[in-house]
Amino acid sequence: MKATDPQPMAASNPAAAGGLQTVTIALGERSYPIHIGAGLIRDPASFEAVPRSALAVVVSNTTVAPLYAEALMRSLRQRHRQVELIVLPDGEAHKDWPTLQTLFDGLLRLGADRKTVLYALGGGVVGDMTGFAAASYMRGIAFVQVPTTLLAQVDSSVGGKTGINHPLGKNMIGAFHQPVAVVADLELLATLPPRELAAGLAEVVKYGPIHDAGFLGWIEEHIDALRARDPAALAQAVRRSCEIKAAVVGADERESGLRAILNFGHTFGHAIEAGLGYGEWLHGEAVGCGMVMASALSARLGLLGESDAQRVARLVARAGLPVRGPLLGADRYLELMRVDKKAEAGEIRFVLLERLGQALVRSAPDKTVRGVIDAHCG
């Protein structure tokens, strides 16, 4: 990877737990901070980068809103004259046009204007939908990401990708629209179900094989602490993941080249999600399994040693994630992968590993892909 980035971390680098940490997404005048720490939603100072406005709208879901909406709204009332709440149904199955329309209906009823600020309080689904609404409403208004899941804190809240799903493909309808700030409150992870925590670990694990072999070693050393929600380990994992993503997004905001490596495991993973029906597997579960399959494909193509592919698979399993895909059939996998956003003229493009810590994007013969599917599914 060629992006300007902090030095790769050594496997022995200790995780610091205390205090506020800030990572900056460097996009010129559209640069913004990612604040990482504990208790941030209760501190109005966490939102100083956000423009003041007459109206702010917190967008959340039926699971998260009862837990955290009031605490966030209390803080926001020091910046906005009026703070309102829109609650959406929970789950990937609702990341669709009807739910997006519900959000637009709510904004119109509240009289939201071009100065209104939206706050996405939830996981990846809430963040993606709120961001897409912000990109579209009155042709673009400001929004803030307040991610409540590990997956959202280390991945989906950062970088400005927004959108909804289509029955034929995940995230196929959307826009690039950067937030004005990301506020990752580590205390919110305390109520995360174990399955959701494991799904988030998939996106943490991803950053090691594609960019930083030292970080991969650190994750292997601390995976049990991460699953036990050790505060120091979580703080380090979120910070380093955000640093890597910030460097990649700063170098390639619109995914014209380098940023595509962030989709490691996602080509197979998105096919699993679409093939089973959205919500049957969590996104991180599908990505975890997809990373195992992409590593195996890298080995079959002679890019990656078999022992390194097995190393990735062992770590995915230790994270509590599935390492075998559902039995959809190779033809169905290939059909779904051909509508992946990286596909070009119907040719499937995979994020593969040249070695641990370095990724590339390329195609692979269907016969080889079928072999991986047959060996790793069912």
C-alpha positions as CSV (number, residue, x, y, z in Angstrom):
1,M,0.0,0.0,0.0
2,K,1.3,3.4,-0.9
3,A,-0.8,5.7,1.2
4,T,0.9,8.0,3.8
5,D,0.3,6.4,7.1
6,P,1.7,6.1,10.6
7,Q,4.4,3.4,10.9
8,P,3.0,-0.1,11.2
9,M,2.6,-1.1,14.8
10,A,4.8,-3.7,16.3
11,A,3.0,-6.8,17.7
12,S,4.2,-5.8,21.2
13,N,2.9,-2.3,21.1
14,P,0.8,-1.8,24.3
15,A,-2.8,-0.7,24.1
16,A,-3.5,2.6,25.9
17,A,-6.9,2.7,27.5
18,G,-7.3,6.2,29.0
19,G,-8.2,9.5,27.5
20,L,-9.6,10.9,24.3
21,Q,-7.8,9.9,21.1
22,T,-8.4,11.7,17.8
23,V,-7.7,10.4,14.3
24,T,-8.2,12.9,11.4
25,I,-9.5,12.1,7.9
26,A,-7.4,14.4,5.7
27,L,-9.6,15.6,2.9
28,G,-8.7,19.3,2.6
29,E,-11.5,21.6,3.6
30,R,-13.7,18.5,4.2
31,S,-11.4,17.0,6.7
32,Y,-13.0,15.8,9.9
33,P,-12.1,14.2,13.3
34,I,-12.8,10.7,14.6
35,H,-12.9,11.0,18.4
36,I,-12.4,7.8,20.3
37,G,-12.9,7.4,24.0
38,A,-15.3,6.5,26.8
39,G,-18.3,8.5,27.8
40,L,-18.2,10.8,24.7
41,I,-21.9,11.0,24.0
42,R,-22.5,12.5,27.5
43,D,-19.9,15.3,26.9
44,P,-21.0,18.2,24.7
45,A,-17.4,19.0,23.9
46,S,-17.3,15.8,21.8
47,F,-19.3,17.7,19.2
48,E,-17.4,21.0,18.9
49,A,-16.5,20.3,15.3
50,V,-20.2,20.2,14.4
51,P,-21.9,23.4,13.1
52,R,-24.6,24.8,15.3
53,S,-28.1,24.8,13.9
54,A,-31.6,25.5,14.9
55,L,-32.6,21.8,14.4
56,A,-30.8,18.6,15.0
57,V,-32.3,15.2,14.3
58,V,-31.0,12.0,15.9
59,V,-31.7,9.0,13.8
60,S,-31.6,5.6,15.6
61,N,-33.3,2.3,15.7
62,T,-35.7,0.4,18.0
63,T,-32.8,-1.4,19.8
64,V,-30.4,1.5,20.3
65,A,-32.7,4.5,20.9
66,P,-34.0,3.3,24.3
67,L,-30.5,2.8,25.5
68,Y,-28.6,5.9,24.4
69,A,-30.8,8.4,22.6
70,E,-31.7,10.6,25.6
71,A,-28.1,10.9,26.8
72,L,-27.0,12.0,23.3
73,M,-29.9,14.4,23.0
74,R,-29.1,16.1,26.3
75,S,-25.6,16.8,25.0
76,L,-26.8,18.1,21.7
77,R,-29.3,20.6,23.3
78,Q,-26.3,22.7,24.2
79,R,-25.5,23.1,20.4
80,H,-29.0,23.1,18.8
81,R,-32.1,24.9,19.8
82,Q,-34.4,21.9,18.9
83,V,-33.3,18.2,19.0
84,E,-35.7,15.6,17.7
85,L,-35.6,11.8,17.3
86,I,-36.5,9.5,14.4
87,V,-36.5,5.8,15.2
88,L,-36.2,3.2,12.4
89,P,-36.7,-0.5,12.6
90,D,-33.6,-2.5,13.4
91,G,-31.8,-4.9,11.1
92,E,-30.1,-5.3,7.7
93,A,-33.5,-6.4,6.3
94,H,-34.7,-2.8,6.7
95,K,-31.8,-1.2,4.9
96,D,-34.1,-0.4,1.9
97,W,-36.2,2.1,0.1
98,P,-39.3,1.9,2.3
99,T,-37.3,2.6,5.5
100,L,-35.4,5.4,3.8
101,Q,-38.7,6.9,2.8
102,T,-39.8,6.8,6.4
103,L,-36.7,8.8,7.3
104,F,-37.4,11.4,4.6
105,D,-41.1,11.6,5.8
106,G,-39.9,12.4,9.3
107,L,-37.5,15.1,8.2
108,L,-40.2,16.8,6.1
109,R,-42.7,16.7,9.0
110,L,-40.1,18.3,11.3
111,G,-39.4,21.0,8.8
112,A,-35.7,20.1,8.4
113,D,-33.8,22.6,6.2
114,R,-30.4,22.9,4.7
115,K,-28.8,23.9,8.0
116,T,-30.3,20.9,9.9
117,V,-27.7,18.4,11.2
118,L,-28.4,14.6,11.3
119,Y,-26.8,12.4,14.0
120,A,-26.6,8.7,13.1
121,L,-26.8,6.8,16.5
122,G,-26.5,3.1,15.7
123,G,-24.6,0.5,13.8
124,G,-23.7,0.3,10.2
125,V,-27.3,0.2,8.9
126,V,-28.3,3.4,10.7
127,G,-25.1,5.1,9.7
128,D,-25.4,4.1,6.0
129,M,-29.0,5.1,5.8
130,T,-28.6,8.4,7.7
131,G,-25.6,9.3,5.6
132,F,-27.6,8.5,2.4
133,A,-30.5,10.6,3.6
134,A,-28.1,13.5,4.4
135,A,-26.5,13.2,1.0
136,S,-30.0,13.4,-0.7
137,Y,-32.1,15.6,1.4
138,M,-32.2,19.1,-0.1
139,R,-29.2,17.9,-2.2
140,G,-27.0,17.5,0.8
141,I,-27.0,18.4,4.5
142,A,-24.5,17.8,7.4
143,F,-24.4,14.6,9.4
144,V,-22.5,13.1,12.3
145,Q,-21.7,9.5,12.9
146,V,-22.2,8.2,16.4
147,P,-21.5,4.5,15.9
148,T,-22.7,2.1,18.6
149,T,-21.2,-1.2,17.3
150,L,-17.6,-2.3,17.0
151,L,-18.1,-2.8,13.2
152,A,-19.4,0.7,12.7
153,Q,-16.7,2.3,14.9
154,V,-13.8,0.7,13.0
155,D,-15.2,0.6,9.5
156,S,-18.6,1.8,8.2
157,S,-18.8,5.1,10.1
158,V,-15.5,6.2,8.6
159,G,-15.0,7.3,4.9
160,G,-18.3,8.6,3.7
161,K,-19.8,5.5,2.0
162,T,-23.6,5.7,2.4
163,G,-26.4,3.7,0.8
164,I,-29.1,1.0,0.9
165,N,-29.3,-2.6,-0.3
166,H,-31.1,-3.9,-3.4
167,P,-32.4,-7.5,-3.6
168,L,-29.7,-8.2,-6.3
169,G,-26.8,-6.6,-4.5
170,K,-25.6,-5.1,-1.2
171,N,-25.0,-1.3,-1.0
172,M,-25.7,-0.9,-4.7
173,I,-27.7,2.4,-4.3
174,G,-26.0,5.2,-2.4
175,A,-23.6,8.1,-2.5
176,F,-20.2,9.3,-1.1
177,H,-21.0,11.8,1.6
178,Q,-18.5,12.5,4.3
179,P,-19.7,13.2,7.9
180,V,-18.5,16.3,9.7
181,A,-17.4,14.2,12.6
182,V,-17.3,10.7,14.0
183,V,-17.7,10.2,17.7
184,A,-16.8,6.6,18.7
185,D,-17.9,6.1,22.4
186,L,-16.3,2.9,23.6
187,E,-18.8,2.7,26.5
188,L,-21.5,1.9,24.0
189,L,-19.9,-1.4,23.3
190,A,-20.8,-2.7,26.7
191,T,-24.4,-3.5,25.6
192,L,-23.3,-5.1,22.3
193,P,-24.5,-8.8,22.0
194,P,-21.5,-11.2,21.7
195,R,-22.5,-12.1,18.1
196,E,-22.4,-8.4,17.1
197,L,-19.0,-8.0,18.9
198,A,-17.6,-10.9,16.9
199,A,-19.0,-9.4,13.7
200,G,-17.1,-6.2,14.4
201,L,-13.9,-8.1,15.1
202,A,-14.1,-9.3,11.4
203,E,-13.5,-5.7,10.3
204,V,-10.7,-5.2,12.8
205,V,-9.0,-8.4,11.6
206,K,-9.2,-7.2,8.0
207,Y,-6.8,-4.4,8.5
208,G,-3.9,-6.7,9.4
209,P,-3.7,-8.8,6.2
210,I,-4.3,-5.9,3.9
211,H,-2.0,-3.4,5.4
212,D,-0.1,-4.0,8.6
213,A,1.3,-7.5,9.5
214,G,2.4,-6.1,12.8
215,F,-1.2,-5.2,13.7
216,L,-2.2,-8.7,12.6
217,G,0.3,-10.1,15.2
218,W,-1.1,-7.8,17.8
219,I,-4.7,-8.9,17.1
220,E,-3.6,-12.6,17.4
221,E,-2.0,-11.8,20.8
222,H,-5.0,-9.8,22.1
223,I,-8.0,-11.6,20.4
224,D,-9.1,-13.1,23.8
225,A,-9.0,-9.7,25.5
226,L,-10.9,-8.2,22.6
227,R,-13.7,-10.8,22.9
228,A,-13.7,-10.1,26.7
229,R,-14.2,-6.4,25.9
230,D,-11.0,-5.3,27.7
231,P,-11.1,-1.5,27.5
232,A,-7.4,-1.1,26.7
233,A,-7.5,-3.6,23.9
234,L,-10.7,-2.2,22.4
235,A,-9.3,1.4,22.5
236,Q,-6.1,0.2,20.7
237,A,-8.0,-1.8,18.1
238,V,-10.4,1.0,17.3
239,R,-7.7,3.6,17.1
240,R,-5.4,1.6,14.8
241,S,-8.2,0.5,12.6
242,C,-9.3,4.1,12.1
243,E,-5.7,5.2,11.4
244,I,-5.4,2.7,8.6
245,K,-8.8,3.5,7.1
246,A,-8.1,7.2,7.4
247,A,-4.9,6.8,5.4
248,V,-6.6,4.8,2.7
249,V,-9.6,7.1,2.4
250,G,-7.3,10.2,2.4
251,A,-5.4,8.8,-0.5
252,D,-8.4,7.5,-2.5
253,E,-11.8,8.9,-1.3
254,R,-13.9,7.6,-4.2
255,E,-12.5,4.1,-4.4
256,S,-10.8,4.6,-7.8
257,G,-7.9,2.4,-6.8
258,L,-6.3,1.9,-3.4
259,R,-9.5,2.1,-1.3
260,A,-10.8,-1.1,-2.9
261,I,-8.4,-3.1,-0.7
262,L,-10.7,-2.3,2.2
263,N,-13.2,-4.7,0.6
264,F,-11.0,-7.8,1.5
265,G,-13.5,-10.6,2.1
266,H,-16.4,-8.6,0.9
267,T,-16.8,-10.0,-2.6
268,F,-17.5,-13.5,-1.2
269,G,-19.2,-12.0,1.9
270,H,-21.7,-9.9,0.0
271,A,-22.7,-12.9,-2.1
272,I,-23.4,-14.8,1.2
273,E,-25.5,-12.0,2.5
274,A,-27.5,-11.6,-0.7
275,G,-27.8,-15.3,-1.3
276,L,-29.2,-16.1,2.1
277,G,-31.3,-13.0,2.4
278,Y,-30.1,-9.8,4.2
279,G,-29.9,-10.3,8.0
280,E,-29.6,-14.1,8.0
281,W,-25.9,-13.7,8.6
282,L,-24.5,-10.5,10.1
283,H,-22.3,-8.5,7.7
284,G,-19.2,-9.2,9.8
285,E,-19.9,-12.9,9.8
286,A,-20.1,-13.0,6.1
287,V,-16.9,-10.8,5.8
288,G,-15.1,-13.1,8.2
289,C,-15.9,-16.2,6.1
290,G,-15.2,-14.2,3.0
291,M,-11.7,-13.4,4.2
292,V,-11.0,-17.1,4.7
293,M,-12.2,-17.8,1.1
294,A,-10.2,-14.8,-0.3
295,S,-7.1,-16.0,1.5
296,A,-7.6,-19.5,0.1
297,L,-8.0,-18.1,-3.4
298,S,-4.8,-16.1,-3.0
299,A,-3.0,-19.3,-2.1
300,R,-4.5,-21.2,-5.0
301,L,-3.3,-18.5,-7.4
302,G,0.2,-18.7,-6.0
303,L,0.2,-15.3,-4.4
304,L,0.1,-16.3,-0.7
305,G,1.7,-19.2,1.2
306,E,-0.7,-21.8,2.3
307,S,0.5,-21.4,5.9
308,D,-0.4,-17.7,5.8
309,A,-3.9,-18.5,4.4
310,Q,-4.4,-20.9,7.3
311,R,-3.2,-18.2,9.7
312,V,-5.9,-15.9,8.6
313,A,-8.5,-18.7,8.9
314,R,-7.4,-19.6,12.4
315,L,-7.7,-16.0,13.6
316,V,-11.2,-15.7,12.0
317,A,-12.2,-18.8,13.9
318,R,-10.7,-17.5,17.2
319,A,-12.7,-14.3,16.7
320,G,-15.9,-16.4,16.9
321,L,-16.8,-16.1,13.2
322,P,-17.8,-18.8,10.7
323,V,-15.1,-20.1,8.4
324,R,-17.3,-22.2,6.1
325,G,-19.8,-20.6,3.8
326,P,-23.4,-21.6,3.2
327,L,-24.1,-24.1,0.5
328,L,-25.5,-21.8,-2.2
329,G,-23.8,-23.6,-5.1
330,A,-20.9,-22.3,-7.1
331,D,-23.1,-21.0,-9.9
332,R,-25.1,-18.9,-7.5
333,Y,-22.0,-17.5,-5.8
334,L,-20.6,-16.5,-9.2
335,E,-23.9,-14.9,-10.3
336,L,-24.1,-12.8,-7.2
337,M,-20.4,-11.8,-7.3
338,R,-20.8,-10.5,-10.9
339,V,-23.0,-7.7,-9.6
340,D,-20.4,-6.7,-6.9
341,K,-19.4,-3.1,-7.2
342,K,-15.8,-4.0,-8.1
343,A,-16.9,-6.1,-11.0
344,E,-15.9,-4.7,-14.4
345,A,-17.8,-5.8,-17.6
346,G,-19.0,-8.8,-15.7
347,E,-15.5,-9.8,-14.6
348,I,-15.3,-10.5,-10.9
349,R,-12.5,-8.5,-9.1
350,F,-11.2,-9.9,-5.8
351,V,-9.2,-8.3,-3.1
352,L,-6.3,-10.8,-2.7
353,L,-3.2,-11.0,-0.6
354,E,0.3,-10.9,-2.1
355,R,1.6,-11.4,1.4
356,L,0.4,-10.7,4.9
357,G,0.2,-6.9,5.1
358,Q,-0.1,-6.3,1.4
359,A,-3.2,-6.6,-0.9
360,L,-4.1,-6.2,-4.5
361,V,-7.2,-6.3,-6.6
362,R,-7.4,-8.7,-9.6
363,S,-9.6,-11.2,-11.3
364,A,-9.3,-15.0,-11.1
365,P,-10.3,-17.9,-13.4
366,D,-13.9,-19.1,-12.7
367,K,-12.5,-22.7,-12.3
368,T,-10.2,-21.6,-9.5
369,V,-13.0,-19.7,-7.7
370,R,-15.3,-22.7,-8.0
371,G,-12.6,-24.8,-6.4
372,V,-12.5,-22.4,-3.4
373,I,-16.3,-22.3,-3.1
374,D,-16.5,-26.1,-3.2
375,A,-13.8,-26.5,-0.6
376,H,-15.0,-23.9,1.8
377,C,-18.8,-24.1,1.7
378,G,-21.4,-26.5,3.0
